[in-house]
Amino acid sequence: MATKLIIADDEPLVLVGLQSMLNWNELGIEIVAVARNGLQLQQAIEREHPQLVITDIKMPIKSGLEVLKESGAVYGRVPLFILLTSYEEFSYVKEALTYQAVDYLVKLELTEQSLAASVQKALDLLQQIKEQGHPPYPMYERGAMGAFRDKFFVRLFNGLIESRQAFDSQKQELALCFEERLYVVCYVTIESKEEEERDVSLYYSSTGMLKETLSRYLTCHITSLDLHHLAITFCLNEEQGAHYRTIIRQVLEKALHVIYNYFSVHLLCCVGLPVNDPFHLSDSFNSARQLLTSSQEKASISFAEQKQEQRFSLDPYRIRLTRAFEELDAEELAQIMEDVAKEMERQGITPLQAIESASNILYMAISLIPDGQKLVEQIFQEEHGGYRQLYSCTTTNQCCAYLRHLAEGLGKYLQSRKQDYRAKVVANIQQYIQENITRKLNLTEVALLFGFSQNYLSSLFSRYSECSFVEYITKEKVHAAKQMMAQGEYKVYEIAEKLGFESSFYFSKVFKKVEGLSPRQYLQHLSRKGDHV
């Protein structure tokens, strides 16, 4: 299999030159994408899963250095990066090497020989990584950004994104692009002959290979639900959408064959109804999951059919559910589940509809509560079949009893964890701010990214951080500025620009308000301090 390469540079001539400078086929390398800015590069890496990236350090929107850092956090050691620099950017090289860039090449000195030597160095390192037992493809969506995307899709599947505006903001923040004409969710169950819990590394490795295989043929997103279930969101253009059943079946058959050959893992794939708007993916997701519970014979791949029957809807409870999960409010969750159970009993809905609704709430608990799967497993550990006994229910009353048992269990565990969890949320947001300190961060974007309302996040932050959200960002930016000044590698206006301030004047104003002296006075203070050392 050829080594996948992505080349990125904002200068068209450089981009063309790099593509033609070497005989890539002879090296066993395939150029799978080119990019002209950092955002395009980041999206191409997510889409193509390359083993090698050659990128300019400074590009529009996002720098190559920023993409290197974020790629390492999400995917680990692979892809390997070779960086292109100019003389005046050499100060960035030291930082790049700390993030394990393989090599750097000065553009004005770039030759066929120097490029070939650098590429061979990367290929040799890839071989070493492979021999050490690391897979030649990245494990599925590791790191914080992958977790954010999973959470986004879980909320989308369960109808917990409250508005079109919130949906648009979150997808932009997570660099998700929905430009296709048709969207279909496939609900996947991972089956094992053994009774014991699946090995976590095997799960993520097989999921990574599933993503690698499917993405060769179709645009898709894979969302981890628990160690036995995942969801594949297929994004299809108009031509593909006209034959979505045939196309999805063909690519799934290829993927299932590969996964079984490598890992001896069987997958059951239930494909939901198509939707034209990704904001309504919950319709496709629910029809796929309902297909799983209603199928008598478990075929490897099955497709949902259009039905006219009226479905029980959780829509009237969505806002309350969202708030209760946000705040880990066990008492409110118990009340909502009791209300749902009583309404299902009152309406006399079918057992399949009751299983679907209870399953919806179950997976909200698993996906939206920290360590949700472990918590749910503890609640049902004494029950035959564990929490999956839900799918063995044959009456609506049994489903309602299951919901009440879940609510009772959540009440026991969540009350003691509520305060710790809130502090942990704030700590995670603080870490996110620190890792993205060069960006223009605001409350709206961060609240949407973490799945909270602005008011809730603001009050939570003030309570557990001893300062407001804005004050914390300001303090961290000033702290970062002081570190950069101490390094002595940047001018004041460069620091202001690098930290996302509107102007050096505004940066100076903020800095003086926090520190009591201007940036230039602070630099003079550092200089005098150095003279005395």
N, C-alpha and C positions, 0 to 999 in steps of 0.2 A: 504494500500500500504506500502510495506516495506521501511524502511529508507535506503537510499543508502550510502554505506561506501567505501572509497578508503584508502588503506594502502600503505605507501611509506617508504622504508628504503633501504640503499645500502648494508646492511649486509644480505645475504640470510637466515641465521639462525634466525635472528630477525624477518624477514618477515614471515617465516614459523611459528615461535612461536606465533606471533600476530594473525595469521589466526586461530590457533587451541586453543588458550588460553581460549576463551570464547565460549559458545554456542550461536552464533550470531542469529540463527533462533529464539530461545526463546526470545531474546531481540527485535525481529521484525526488524532485521537488515540484509541486503544483501550486501555482499562484491562484488562490481561490477567491481573492478579492483585493481591491485597491481602495484607498480612502484618502480624502483631502482635508479632513479635520478630525479632531479627537473623538467627537461624538460618532461620526461614521465608523471610525476604527473600533470603538467600543461595541457598537452594534454588530459589526462584521465578526468580531471575536465571539460574541454571544451566538451568532447565527452559524458560523463555520467551524468553530472549535479548532483553530489551527494549532500546530506545534511550534511554529516560528513566526515572529513578527519583526519586520524592519520598519522603523518609524522615525520621523523627524522628532526631535525633542520639543520644539516650539511649533504649535499649530493653532488655528482658530478654535474657538469654543472650549476645547480641552487640549491640554498639552500632551505630548507623547509620554512625558514623565508621569502625569496624573493617571493616564490609562495604564501604564506599567504598575503603579502602586495599587490601583483598584483591581486590576487583573490578578495580581498576586494574592489579594485578600479573598477574591471569589474563587479562583481556579487553582491556586497553589503555584508550584514551580513551573508548570507548563501552561501556556506557551512561553517559550524563551524569547527574549527581546534583544535585538541589535539596534542601537540608537545612532541617529545621524545628527551631527552638531556643526555649528560654525564656531570660529575661534572665540567670539564674545560670549558664547553659551557654555564655555568650559566649566564655569562654576557649578552648573547643573550636573555635570558628569559625576562628580563625587557623590552627589545624592543618589543619582541613578544606580551607581554601583552598589550602594547599600541595599537597594531593592533587587539585587541579583541580576542586573542586566548582564548579558554575556559579553558584550563588547560595545565600543563606540567608535564611530568613523567620522572624521572631519570631512565635510563635503568637498572643500576645495582640494583636498588631497586624495579624494576617492578614486581608486583605480580598479580595474578588473581583478588584479592580483590581490589587493587589500580586501575587496569585497568577498572574493572566493575564500580567502583565508579565514575571514570572520565567520562566514557561513559554515565552513567545514568545522570550525571550533564548536559552533552550535550543534551541528549534526553529531559530532562525537559526544557532546554532553547529553544529547537526547538518547543516544545509545546506552550511555552509562545509567541514565535514569530508568530506562526500560529494563536493563539487566538487574537493577536493584529491586525490581518487582512492582514499580509504579505502572499503572495502565497508560497506554499511548494516547488516551483521551482523558479529558478532565472529569473528575467525579462530579455528579450532577449538582450544579448551583451551590457550591460551598460558600460559606462566608455570609456576612450580614446582608448584602444586597439580595442574595438568593432567598434568604429568610423573609425579607420584605416582599419580594415578588410572590412567594408562596402565600403569605398572609393576604396580599392584595387579591389573588385569585380565589382564595378560600372565601373571603368576604364577598367577592363578586358572585361566586357560585351560590352563596346562601342569601343573596339579596340584601347584604348589609352595607352596601355603599349607597348613601342616602340620596345622592343627587347626581345629575349629569356633570355638574361643575366639579364635584369631588372626584368623580371618575376620571375626568379629563386631567385634573391636576395631578392625581396619583400616577396615572400612566405616563405623564410627561416626566415626573420626578424619577420614576423607575426606568426611564428610557425604553418604554414599551410602545411599539408602533402597531396600530390596528388600521391598516389601509385596504384590507381585502374585502371581498363582497359577501362571504359566507363563513360562518364559524360553527364548529361542531365539537362537542365535548365527548370524549371517550372515557368512561369510568372503568378502571382496570383493577382487578383483584389478583394478587400474587399468591399462587397456590403452592403449598409445600407438602410433600408426603410425610415429612416428619411433624411431630406434634410440638416440638420445642420451638421457641421463638427464633425467627430468622436472624442470622448474623447481620449486624448493622452494616458492616463494610460490604458484604455481599449484596445487600439491598441497594446501597448507593452505587456500587459498581454496575449492577445490572440495569439500574435506572439510568446511569450515565451512558451505557452502551445503547439503551433504548433511544435516548435522545440523539445520540450520534447516528444511529441507523435511520431513524425517522426523518431527521433534518436533511438527509441527502435527497429526499424526494419531496417533502412538503414543509412549509413553515408551520412550526408548532411550539407550544409551551407545555412543559411538564410540571405538574404541581404535586408535591408529596403531601399525602393526607395522613397516613400513618404507615407502619412498617408492613402493612398488608394491602394498602390501597393507594392509588395515585390517579390523577386525572390528566389526560392529554387534551389540550385545546388545539384543534386543527384550524388553520387560517387559510382559506381557499379563495383563489381568484375566480372570476366569472366562469371561465371555461372549466376549471376544476369543479366548481360548485354544481355545474349541470350534471356531472357524473360522480357526485361525492361518494356514493355507496361503493361503486366499483373501485375508485381510486383509493379510498381509505382502507377497504378490505385488502387490496393488493399490498399496500405498504405495511399494514399490520401483519399480514402473513409473513412477509420477509423478516420483519422485526422479531416476531414470535419464534421463528425458526432460528435466528441468530442467538437470541437470548437462551433458548433451550440448549443449543449446541455448546455454548460457552459455560452456562451456569446450572443447567438441568432445572431451570425454573419454568413452571407453567404459568401462563397469564390468561385470565378470562377478560375479554374486552367487550363492554357494552357501549354501543355508540348511540348517543342521544339524537334528538331532532335538531335539524339545522336552524340557526337564527341569522338574520341579516345584520343585527346590531350587537356588538360585543358587550354593550351595557346590559343586554338581556341574556347573557350566558347562563344565568340560573335556570332558564327554561330548558336549555339543552342538557345541563348538568342533572337536573331533577328527572328528566325523562330517561337519561342513561341509568341513573341509580334505581329508578323504578323498574326498569327493564331487568336489572339484576335480581331484584326481589320477586319479580313476577314470573321469571323464566322457570319452567319445570325442568327442562333439559338444558344443561349448562354447555352451550356451544362455545368454542374458543372465541368466536367473533359473532356478535349479534347486533341487530339494528332496531331501534325503536320505531314503532309505527304511529301515525297520527290517530288519535282517539278523540272522540267527542265528549266522553264522560266528564262530569264536573269534578275537579280535584279540590281536596281540602287545602286551603291556603294559610300559610303562616304570616302573610303580609300584615294583618292587623297587629301582630306582636313584634314586628321587626325592630321598631325603634326602641321598645322596652328591652328586647333581647340585647341589642347593641350596647345600650347604656349599662345593663347588668353585667355583661361580659367585660366591658371596659373597666368597671369598678370592682370586679370580682365580688359582686353583691349577691351572696348566697341566698339571702332571704328573698330578694326580688326574683332571682332565678327560680326559686322554688314556687313562688306565687305564679309566675308566668307559666311554668310547666303544669301547674295545677289547673290554670285557666285553659290551657291547650287541651289537657286531658278531658276536662269537663265538656268542652266544646265538641271534641271528637265523639264523646259518648252521646251528647245531645243530638248531634247530626246523624249518628248511626252510620258513619262512613265505613267503607270496606276495610278489611284488615290490611290489604296492600297499601291503601292510602294512609292508614295509621302508621304502618311500618315506615313509609316514606317520610312522613312528618317527624316521627320520633328519631329516625336516622338523621334527618336534617339537623335537629337540635344536638344529637349525639356528636356529630362531626364538628359542630361549632365548639362544643366543649373540648374536644380533642385538639382542634386546630387553633383556637383563640385563647385558651388558657395555657400559661407556661407549664411545660411538662404535662400537658393535658392528657396524653395517652396513658402515661404512668398513673395519673390520678384516676382515670376512668377504670383502668385495669384493677386498681386497688379496690374500687367500689364494688366491682363484680367478681372479685377473686374467689369468693366462696360459691359462686353460681356455676352450674354446668354450662360450658361453652363460653364463659366469661362475658364480656360486654357484647359479643357477637350473637348471644342468645336472642337478641332482638329479631334476627332474621328467621328464627324458628317459631316466632309467634304465629298463632293460627286465628286469633280473634282480636278485635279492637280493644276489648277489655284487658287482654294480656299486654298489649302495647301501652295502654294507659298506666298499668301497674309498673311496667318497665320505666316509664318516664318519672313516676313518683319515686321509685327506688333510686334513680339517678339523682333526682333533686335532693333526696334525703342524704345521699352520700356526698354530694357537693357541699351541702350545708355543714357537714362535719369537718371537711378538710379545708374549705376555703376561708372560713372565718379566721383561723389561726395564721393563714398565709397572706391575708389582705394587706396588712401594713407593710410586710417585707416586700411584697410584690410591687406596691406603689413606689417604694424607694428604689427597687431594681429598675423599674421603668424609667425613672428620672436618671439613674446612673447610665442606662443604655443610651438615653438621649444626649446626655453630656458627652459620652464617648463618641457618638455620631457627630456632634458639633466639633469636637476636637479633631476628628479625622477629616472633617470637611471645612476647616477653619478658613481656607482661602476662598470659599464661596460666599455669596450674598444670601445668608440664611434668614428666613423669616418664620414667624409662628405658624402661618397658614400652611406653608409647604411641609414643615416638620410634623405638624399635627396630622395632616393628610397621610403622610408617609407612614406614621406609626399607627394610623387608624383611630385617632381620637378627635373629639371636637376641640376647637380652639379654646373655648372657655374652660373645659375640663383640664386640658393640658396646661394652660396658664396657671390655674389654681393649684394643680398638682405640683408644678415646678416650683412655684413660690413657697409651697409648704415644705417640700423635701430638699430644696436646694439653698434655702436661706437667702435667695435673691430672685428677681424676676427672670424670665426667659431672656429678655433683651439685655439685662444687666450681665447675665452669665456670658452671653455671646461677646459682649463688649470686653469683659474682663479677659476672656480667652484670646481674643484678637490682640489686645494690648500685650498679654503675656507672650504670644507668638512674635509680636513685633520686637519686644525686648530681646528675645532669643536671637532674632535675625540681626539686630543691631550689635549684639555681643559677638557675633560671628565676623562682623566687619566686611561682609561681602556685598551689601546692598546699600544704595542711597535711599534717602527718606521717601522720595516719590516712588521708587521701585517697591519698597515695602508696602506703601499705601496701595499700589496697584495689585500687588501679589495677594494682599489680604482682602481684596474686594471692596475697598473704600471708594466713594464717588470721586474724591480728589485728595491730593496731599494736604490741602488746607483743612478739609473735614477730618482727615486722619489726625492731623496735629491737634485740632480742637478736642477730639475725643480722647486722645492720648493725654493731653494736659489735664483734662477733667478727672481722669482716673489717677494719674501719677503725680499731679501737682506741678509738673514742669513739661516743657515742650520736648518733642523728639530731639531737636538739635541740642537743647540743654542736657538731655539725658545722655546723648552721645559724648558731649563734653565731659560729663561726669564720669563716663566709662573711661575716657581717655586719661583723665587725671588719676583715676583709680589705677589704671595700667601703669602710669608713670611711677607710682609709689611702690609698685610691686617689685 
